[in-house]
């Protein structure tokens, strides 16, 4: 798990080769899985949910069903891929990190 300061640093550095921002989970969870798979095929990376394209922290909640859908979609990646998914509180807002 990466600490809050490191996540804030990633946000401040903006999107790039190994960092992608999403305001919320897209209606098609598979879009997130494609991003994660792309990171896995490169040098790894961070998908931050609750941050807009300009690096503004919006915050978001992820209900259990959304988390389960994301984890289920990730489990379909072959070969198997282990990803951490956790919440970080920044500026009193929740950012999800994958």
Backbone as CSV, one residue per row, in Angstrom:
resi,resn,N_x,N_y,N_z,CA_x,CA_y,CA_z,C_x,C_y,C_z
1,UNK,0.847,-1.176,0.000,0.000,0.000,0.000,0.894,1.242,0.000
2,UNK,0.561,2.172,-0.842,1.312,3.410,-0.964,0.711,4.453,-0.026
3,UNK,1.571,5.274,0.587,1.059,6.237,1.559,0.426,7.455,0.894
4,UNK,-0.261,8.230,1.697,-1.007,9.394,1.218,-0.106,10.405,0.515
5,UNK,1.084,10.636,1.054,2.004,11.613,0.449,2.420,11.186,-0.956
6,UNK,2.652,9.892,-1.134,3.042,9.390,-2.451,1.900,9.543,-3.450
7,UNK,0.688,9.247,-3.027,-0.475,9.403,-3.913,-0.661,10.876,-4.265
8,UNK,-0.521,11.770,-3.295,-0.619,13.208,-3.574,0.452,13.625,-4.575
9,UNK,1.638,13.089,-4.448,2.726,13.385,-5.384,2.384,12.907,-6.799
10,UNK,1.783,11.741,-6.906,1.356,11.232,-8.219,0.316,12.161,-8.845
11,UNK,-0.622,12.628,-8.025,-1.663,13.543,-8.516,-1.021,14.853,-8.978
12,UNK,-0.101,15.371,-8.180,0.562,16.633,-8.520,1.378,16.521,-9.812
13,UNK,1.879,15.324,-10.090,2.700,15.106,-11.294,1.858,14.923,-12.554
14,UNK,0.547,14.765,-12.384,-0.410,14.618,-13.486,-0.381,13.222,-14.098
15,UNK,-1.299,12.999,-15.023,-1.368,11.715,-15.718,-0.133,11.544,-16.592
16,UNK,0.217,10.306,-16.789,1.374,10.025,-17.629,1.461,8.547,-17.933
17,UNK,2.670,8.120,-18.225,2.939,6.746,-18.642,2.456,5.723,-17.612
18,UNK,2.566,6.057,-16.332,2.193,5.074,-15.316,1.148,5.583,-14.315
19,UNK,0.430,6.632,-14.681,-0.629,7.158,-13.809,-1.834,7.547,-14.671
20,UNK,-3.004,7.077,-14.261,-4.250,7.402,-14.965,-5.278,7.843,-13.941
21,UNK,-6.011,8.909,-14.243,-7.063,9.421,-13.363,-8.432,9.063,-13.928
22,UNK,-9.351,8.755,-13.044,-10.754,8.561,-13.385,-11.579,9.286,-12.328
23,UNK,-12.571,10.043,-12.757,-13.443,10.738,-11.802,-14.283,9.715,-11.040
24,UNK,-14.754,8.719,-11.761,-15.589,7.674,-11.151,-15.390,6.383,-11.933
25,UNK,-15.941,5.322,-11.412,-15.882,4.041,-12.117,-16.804,4.140,-13.324
26,UNK,-16.284,3.852,-14.524,-17.144,3.918,-15.710,-18.251,2.866,-15.648
27,UNK,-19.314,3.085,-16.402,-20.429,2.134,-16.387,-19.967,0.754,-16.863
28,UNK,-18.983,0.729,-17.733,-18.404,-0.544,-18.181,-17.083,-0.743,-17.435
29,UNK,-17.128,-1.567,-16.395,-15.959,-1.795,-15.549,-14.781,-2.309,-16.374
30,UNK,-15.068,-2.942,-17.481,-14.021,-3.485,-18.349,-13.044,-2.394,-18.802
31,UNK,-13.512,-1.149,-18.905,-12.615,-0.047,-19.274,-11.485,0.099,-18.260
32,UNK,-11.797,-0.059,-16.979,-10.759,-0.017,-15.948,-9.802,-1.191,-16.112
33,UNK,-10.364,-2.349,-16.386,-9.539,-3.549,-16.541,-8.569,-3.389,-17.705
34,UNK,-9.008,-2.759,-18.769,-8.117,-2.533,-19.917,-6.959,-1.622,-19.542
35,UNK,-7.230,-0.598,-18.738,-6.164,0.293,-18.254,-5.173,-0.488,-17.385
36,UNK,-5.706,-1.297,-16.490,-4.869,-2.083,-15.585,-4.018,-3.064,-16.380
37,UNK,-4.611,-3.692,-17.366,-3.881,-4.632,-18.211,-2.765,-3.909,-18.972
38,UNK,-3.035,-2.712,-19.452,-2.010,-1.931,-20.147,-0.845,-1.615,-19.215
39,UNK,-1.137,-1.247,-17.971,-0.068,-1.010,-16.996,0.744,-2.286,-16.765
40,UNK,0.042,-3.422,-16.658,0.722,-4.695,-16.405,1.653,-5.068,-17.556
41,UNK,1.286,-4.675,-18.767,2.114,-4.984,-19.938,3.242,-3.976,-20.129
42,UNK,3.249,-2.941,-19.326,4.322,-1.937,-19.382,5.149,-2.076,-18.102
43,UNK,5.342,-1.004,-17.390,6.143,-1.023,-16.162,5.290,-0.927,-14.904
44,UNK,3.996,-1.213,-15.003,3.108,-1.062,-13.856,2.588,0.358,-13.781
45,UNK,1.734,0.623,-12.833,1.211,1.976,-12.714,0.116,2.069,-11.672
46,UNK,-0.470,3.240,-11.627,-1.518,3.559,-10.656,-2.737,4.095,-11.380
47,UNK,-3.885,3.538,-11.036,-5.161,4.035,-11.509,-5.822,4.683,-10.302
48,UNK,-6.058,5.992,-10.376,-6.630,6.738,-9.261,-8.065,7.130,-9.594
49,UNK,-8.995,6.631,-8.823,-10.412,6.911,-9.046,-10.851,7.956,-8.034
50,UNK,-11.416,9.056,-8.548,-11.829,10.168,-7.698,-11.006,11.412,-7.979
51,UNK,-10.274,11.384,-9.120,-9.437,12.511,-9.527,-9.778,12.827,-10.984
52,UNK,-9.997,14.114,-11.296,-10.316,14.460,-12.682,-9.037,14.621,-13.515
53,UNK,-9.208,14.806,-14.822,-8.068,14.876,-15.745,-7.121,16.037,-15.453
54,UNK,-7.603,17.045,-14.726,-6.756,18.190,-14.384,-6.038,18.009,-13.049
55,UNK,-6.229,16.848,-12.420,-5.578,16.588,-11.139,-6.347,17.112,-9.946
56,UNK,-7.581,17.527,-10.164,-8.411,18.000,-9.054,-9.020,16.789,-8.348
57,UNK,-8.894,16.758,-7.044,-9.436,15.648,-6.266,-10.929,15.886,-6.069
58,UNK,-11.726,15.000,-6.647,-13.182,15.062,-6.572,-13.665,14.165,-5.438
59,UNK,-13.007,13.026,-5.292,-13.409,12.030,-4.308,-14.543,11.181,-4.843
60,UNK,-14.607,9.965,-4.379,-15.678,9.065,-4.792,-15.812,7.933,-3.804
61,UNK,-16.980,7.390,-3.733,-17.218,6.211,-2.917,-17.346,4.999,-3.829
62,UNK,-16.948,3.847,-3.344,-17.123,2.605,-4.095,-17.888,1.625,-3.217
63,UNK,-19.109,1.362,-3.608,-19.913,0.408,-2.866,-19.331,-0.987,-3.080
64,UNK,-19.727,-1.901,-2.223,-19.216,-3.271,-2.306,-19.457,-3.903,-3.671
65,UNK,-20.619,-3.637,-4.273,-20.904,-4.259,-5.569,-19.954,-3.754,-6.662
66,UNK,-19.592,-2.469,-6.620,-18.634,-1.927,-7.601,-17.245,-2.516,-7.376
67,UNK,-16.833,-2.594,-6.112,-15.520,-3.187,-5.807,-15.472,-4.633,-6.268
68,UNK,-16.542,-5.366,-6.024,-16.602,-6.769,-6.447,-16.546,-6.885,-7.966
69,UNK,-17.248,-5.985,-8.656,-17.232,-6.005,-10.121,-15.827,-5.728,-10.654
70,UNK,-15.139,-4.765,-10.043,-13.764,-4.451,-10.465,-12.856,-5.648,-10.214
71,UNK,-12.917,-6.216,-9.017,-12.076,-7.363,-8.687,-12.394,-8.563,-9.570
72,UNK,-13.670,-8.765,-9.874,-14.066,-9.856,-10.765,-13.519,-9.665,-12.161
73,UNK,-13.559,-8.442,-12.644,-13.040,-8.144,-13.978,-11.524,-8.326,-14.026
74,UNK,-10.828,-7.893,-12.978,-9.372,-8.067,-12.912,-9.018,-9.551,-12.875
75,UNK,-9.840,-10.354,-12.205,-9.550,-11.794,-12.095,-9.647,-12.503,-13.440
76,UNK,-10.272,-11.864,-14.426,-10.378,-12.456,-15.760,-9.117,-12.250,-16.597
77,UNK,-8.199,-11.407,-16.131,-6.953,-11.172,-16.851,-6.100,-12.435,-16.784
78,UNK,-5.547,-12.818,-17.925,-4.694,-13.999,-17.976,-3.385,-13.640,-18.651
79,UNK,-2.241,-14.005,-18.068,-2.101,-14.723,-16.813,-2.577,-13.875,-15.641
80,UNK,-2.813,-14.560,-14.536,-3.375,-13.918,-13.343,-2.532,-12.726,-12.908
81,UNK,-3.208,-11.695,-12.480,-2.559,-10.448,-12.083,-3.024,-10.083,-10.675
82,UNK,-2.075,-9.776,-9.815,-2.432,-9.340,-8.463,-2.390,-7.814,-8.409
83,UNK,-3.504,-7.210,-8.034,-3.588,-5.752,-7.890,-4.126,-5.426,-6.504
84,UNK,-3.533,-4.434,-5.876,-4.091,-3.918,-4.635,-5.145,-2.879,-4.987
85,UNK,-6.201,-2.825,-4.201,-7.221,-1.795,-4.355,-7.561,-1.299,-2.957
86,UNK,-7.339,0.002,-2.733,-7.566,0.550,-1.407,-7.927,2.029,-1.512
87,UNK,-8.526,2.527,-0.428,-8.939,3.928,-0.368,-7.891,4.741,0.384
88,UNK,-7.696,5.980,-0.089,-6.802,6.933,0.564,-7.604,8.211,0.780
89,UNK,-7.478,8.798,1.955,-8.176,10.042,2.251,-7.226,11.209,2.000
90,UNK,-7.568,12.045,1.016,-6.769,13.222,0.681,-7.714,14.415,0.642
91,UNK,-7.360,15.470,1.353,-8.194,16.681,1.415,-9.621,16.348,1.840
92,UNK,-9.766,15.431,2.785,-11.070,14.983,3.280,-11.950,14.372,2.195
93,UNK,-11.324,13.838,1.151,-12.048,13.165,0.073,-11.406,11.801,-0.136
94,UNK,-12.218,10.851,-0.577,-11.731,9.490,-0.776,-11.303,9.284,-2.217
95,UNK,-10.058,8.861,-2.374,-9.510,8.473,-3.677,-9.211,6.991,-3.608
96,UNK,-9.684,6.244,-4.596,-9.408,4.816,-4.665,-8.197,4.582,-5.533
97,UNK,-7.314,3.723,-5.066,-6.057,3.432,-5.754,-6.068,1.971,-6.170
98,UNK,-5.767,1.726,-7.446,-5.584,0.359,-7.930,-4.176,0.294,-8.502
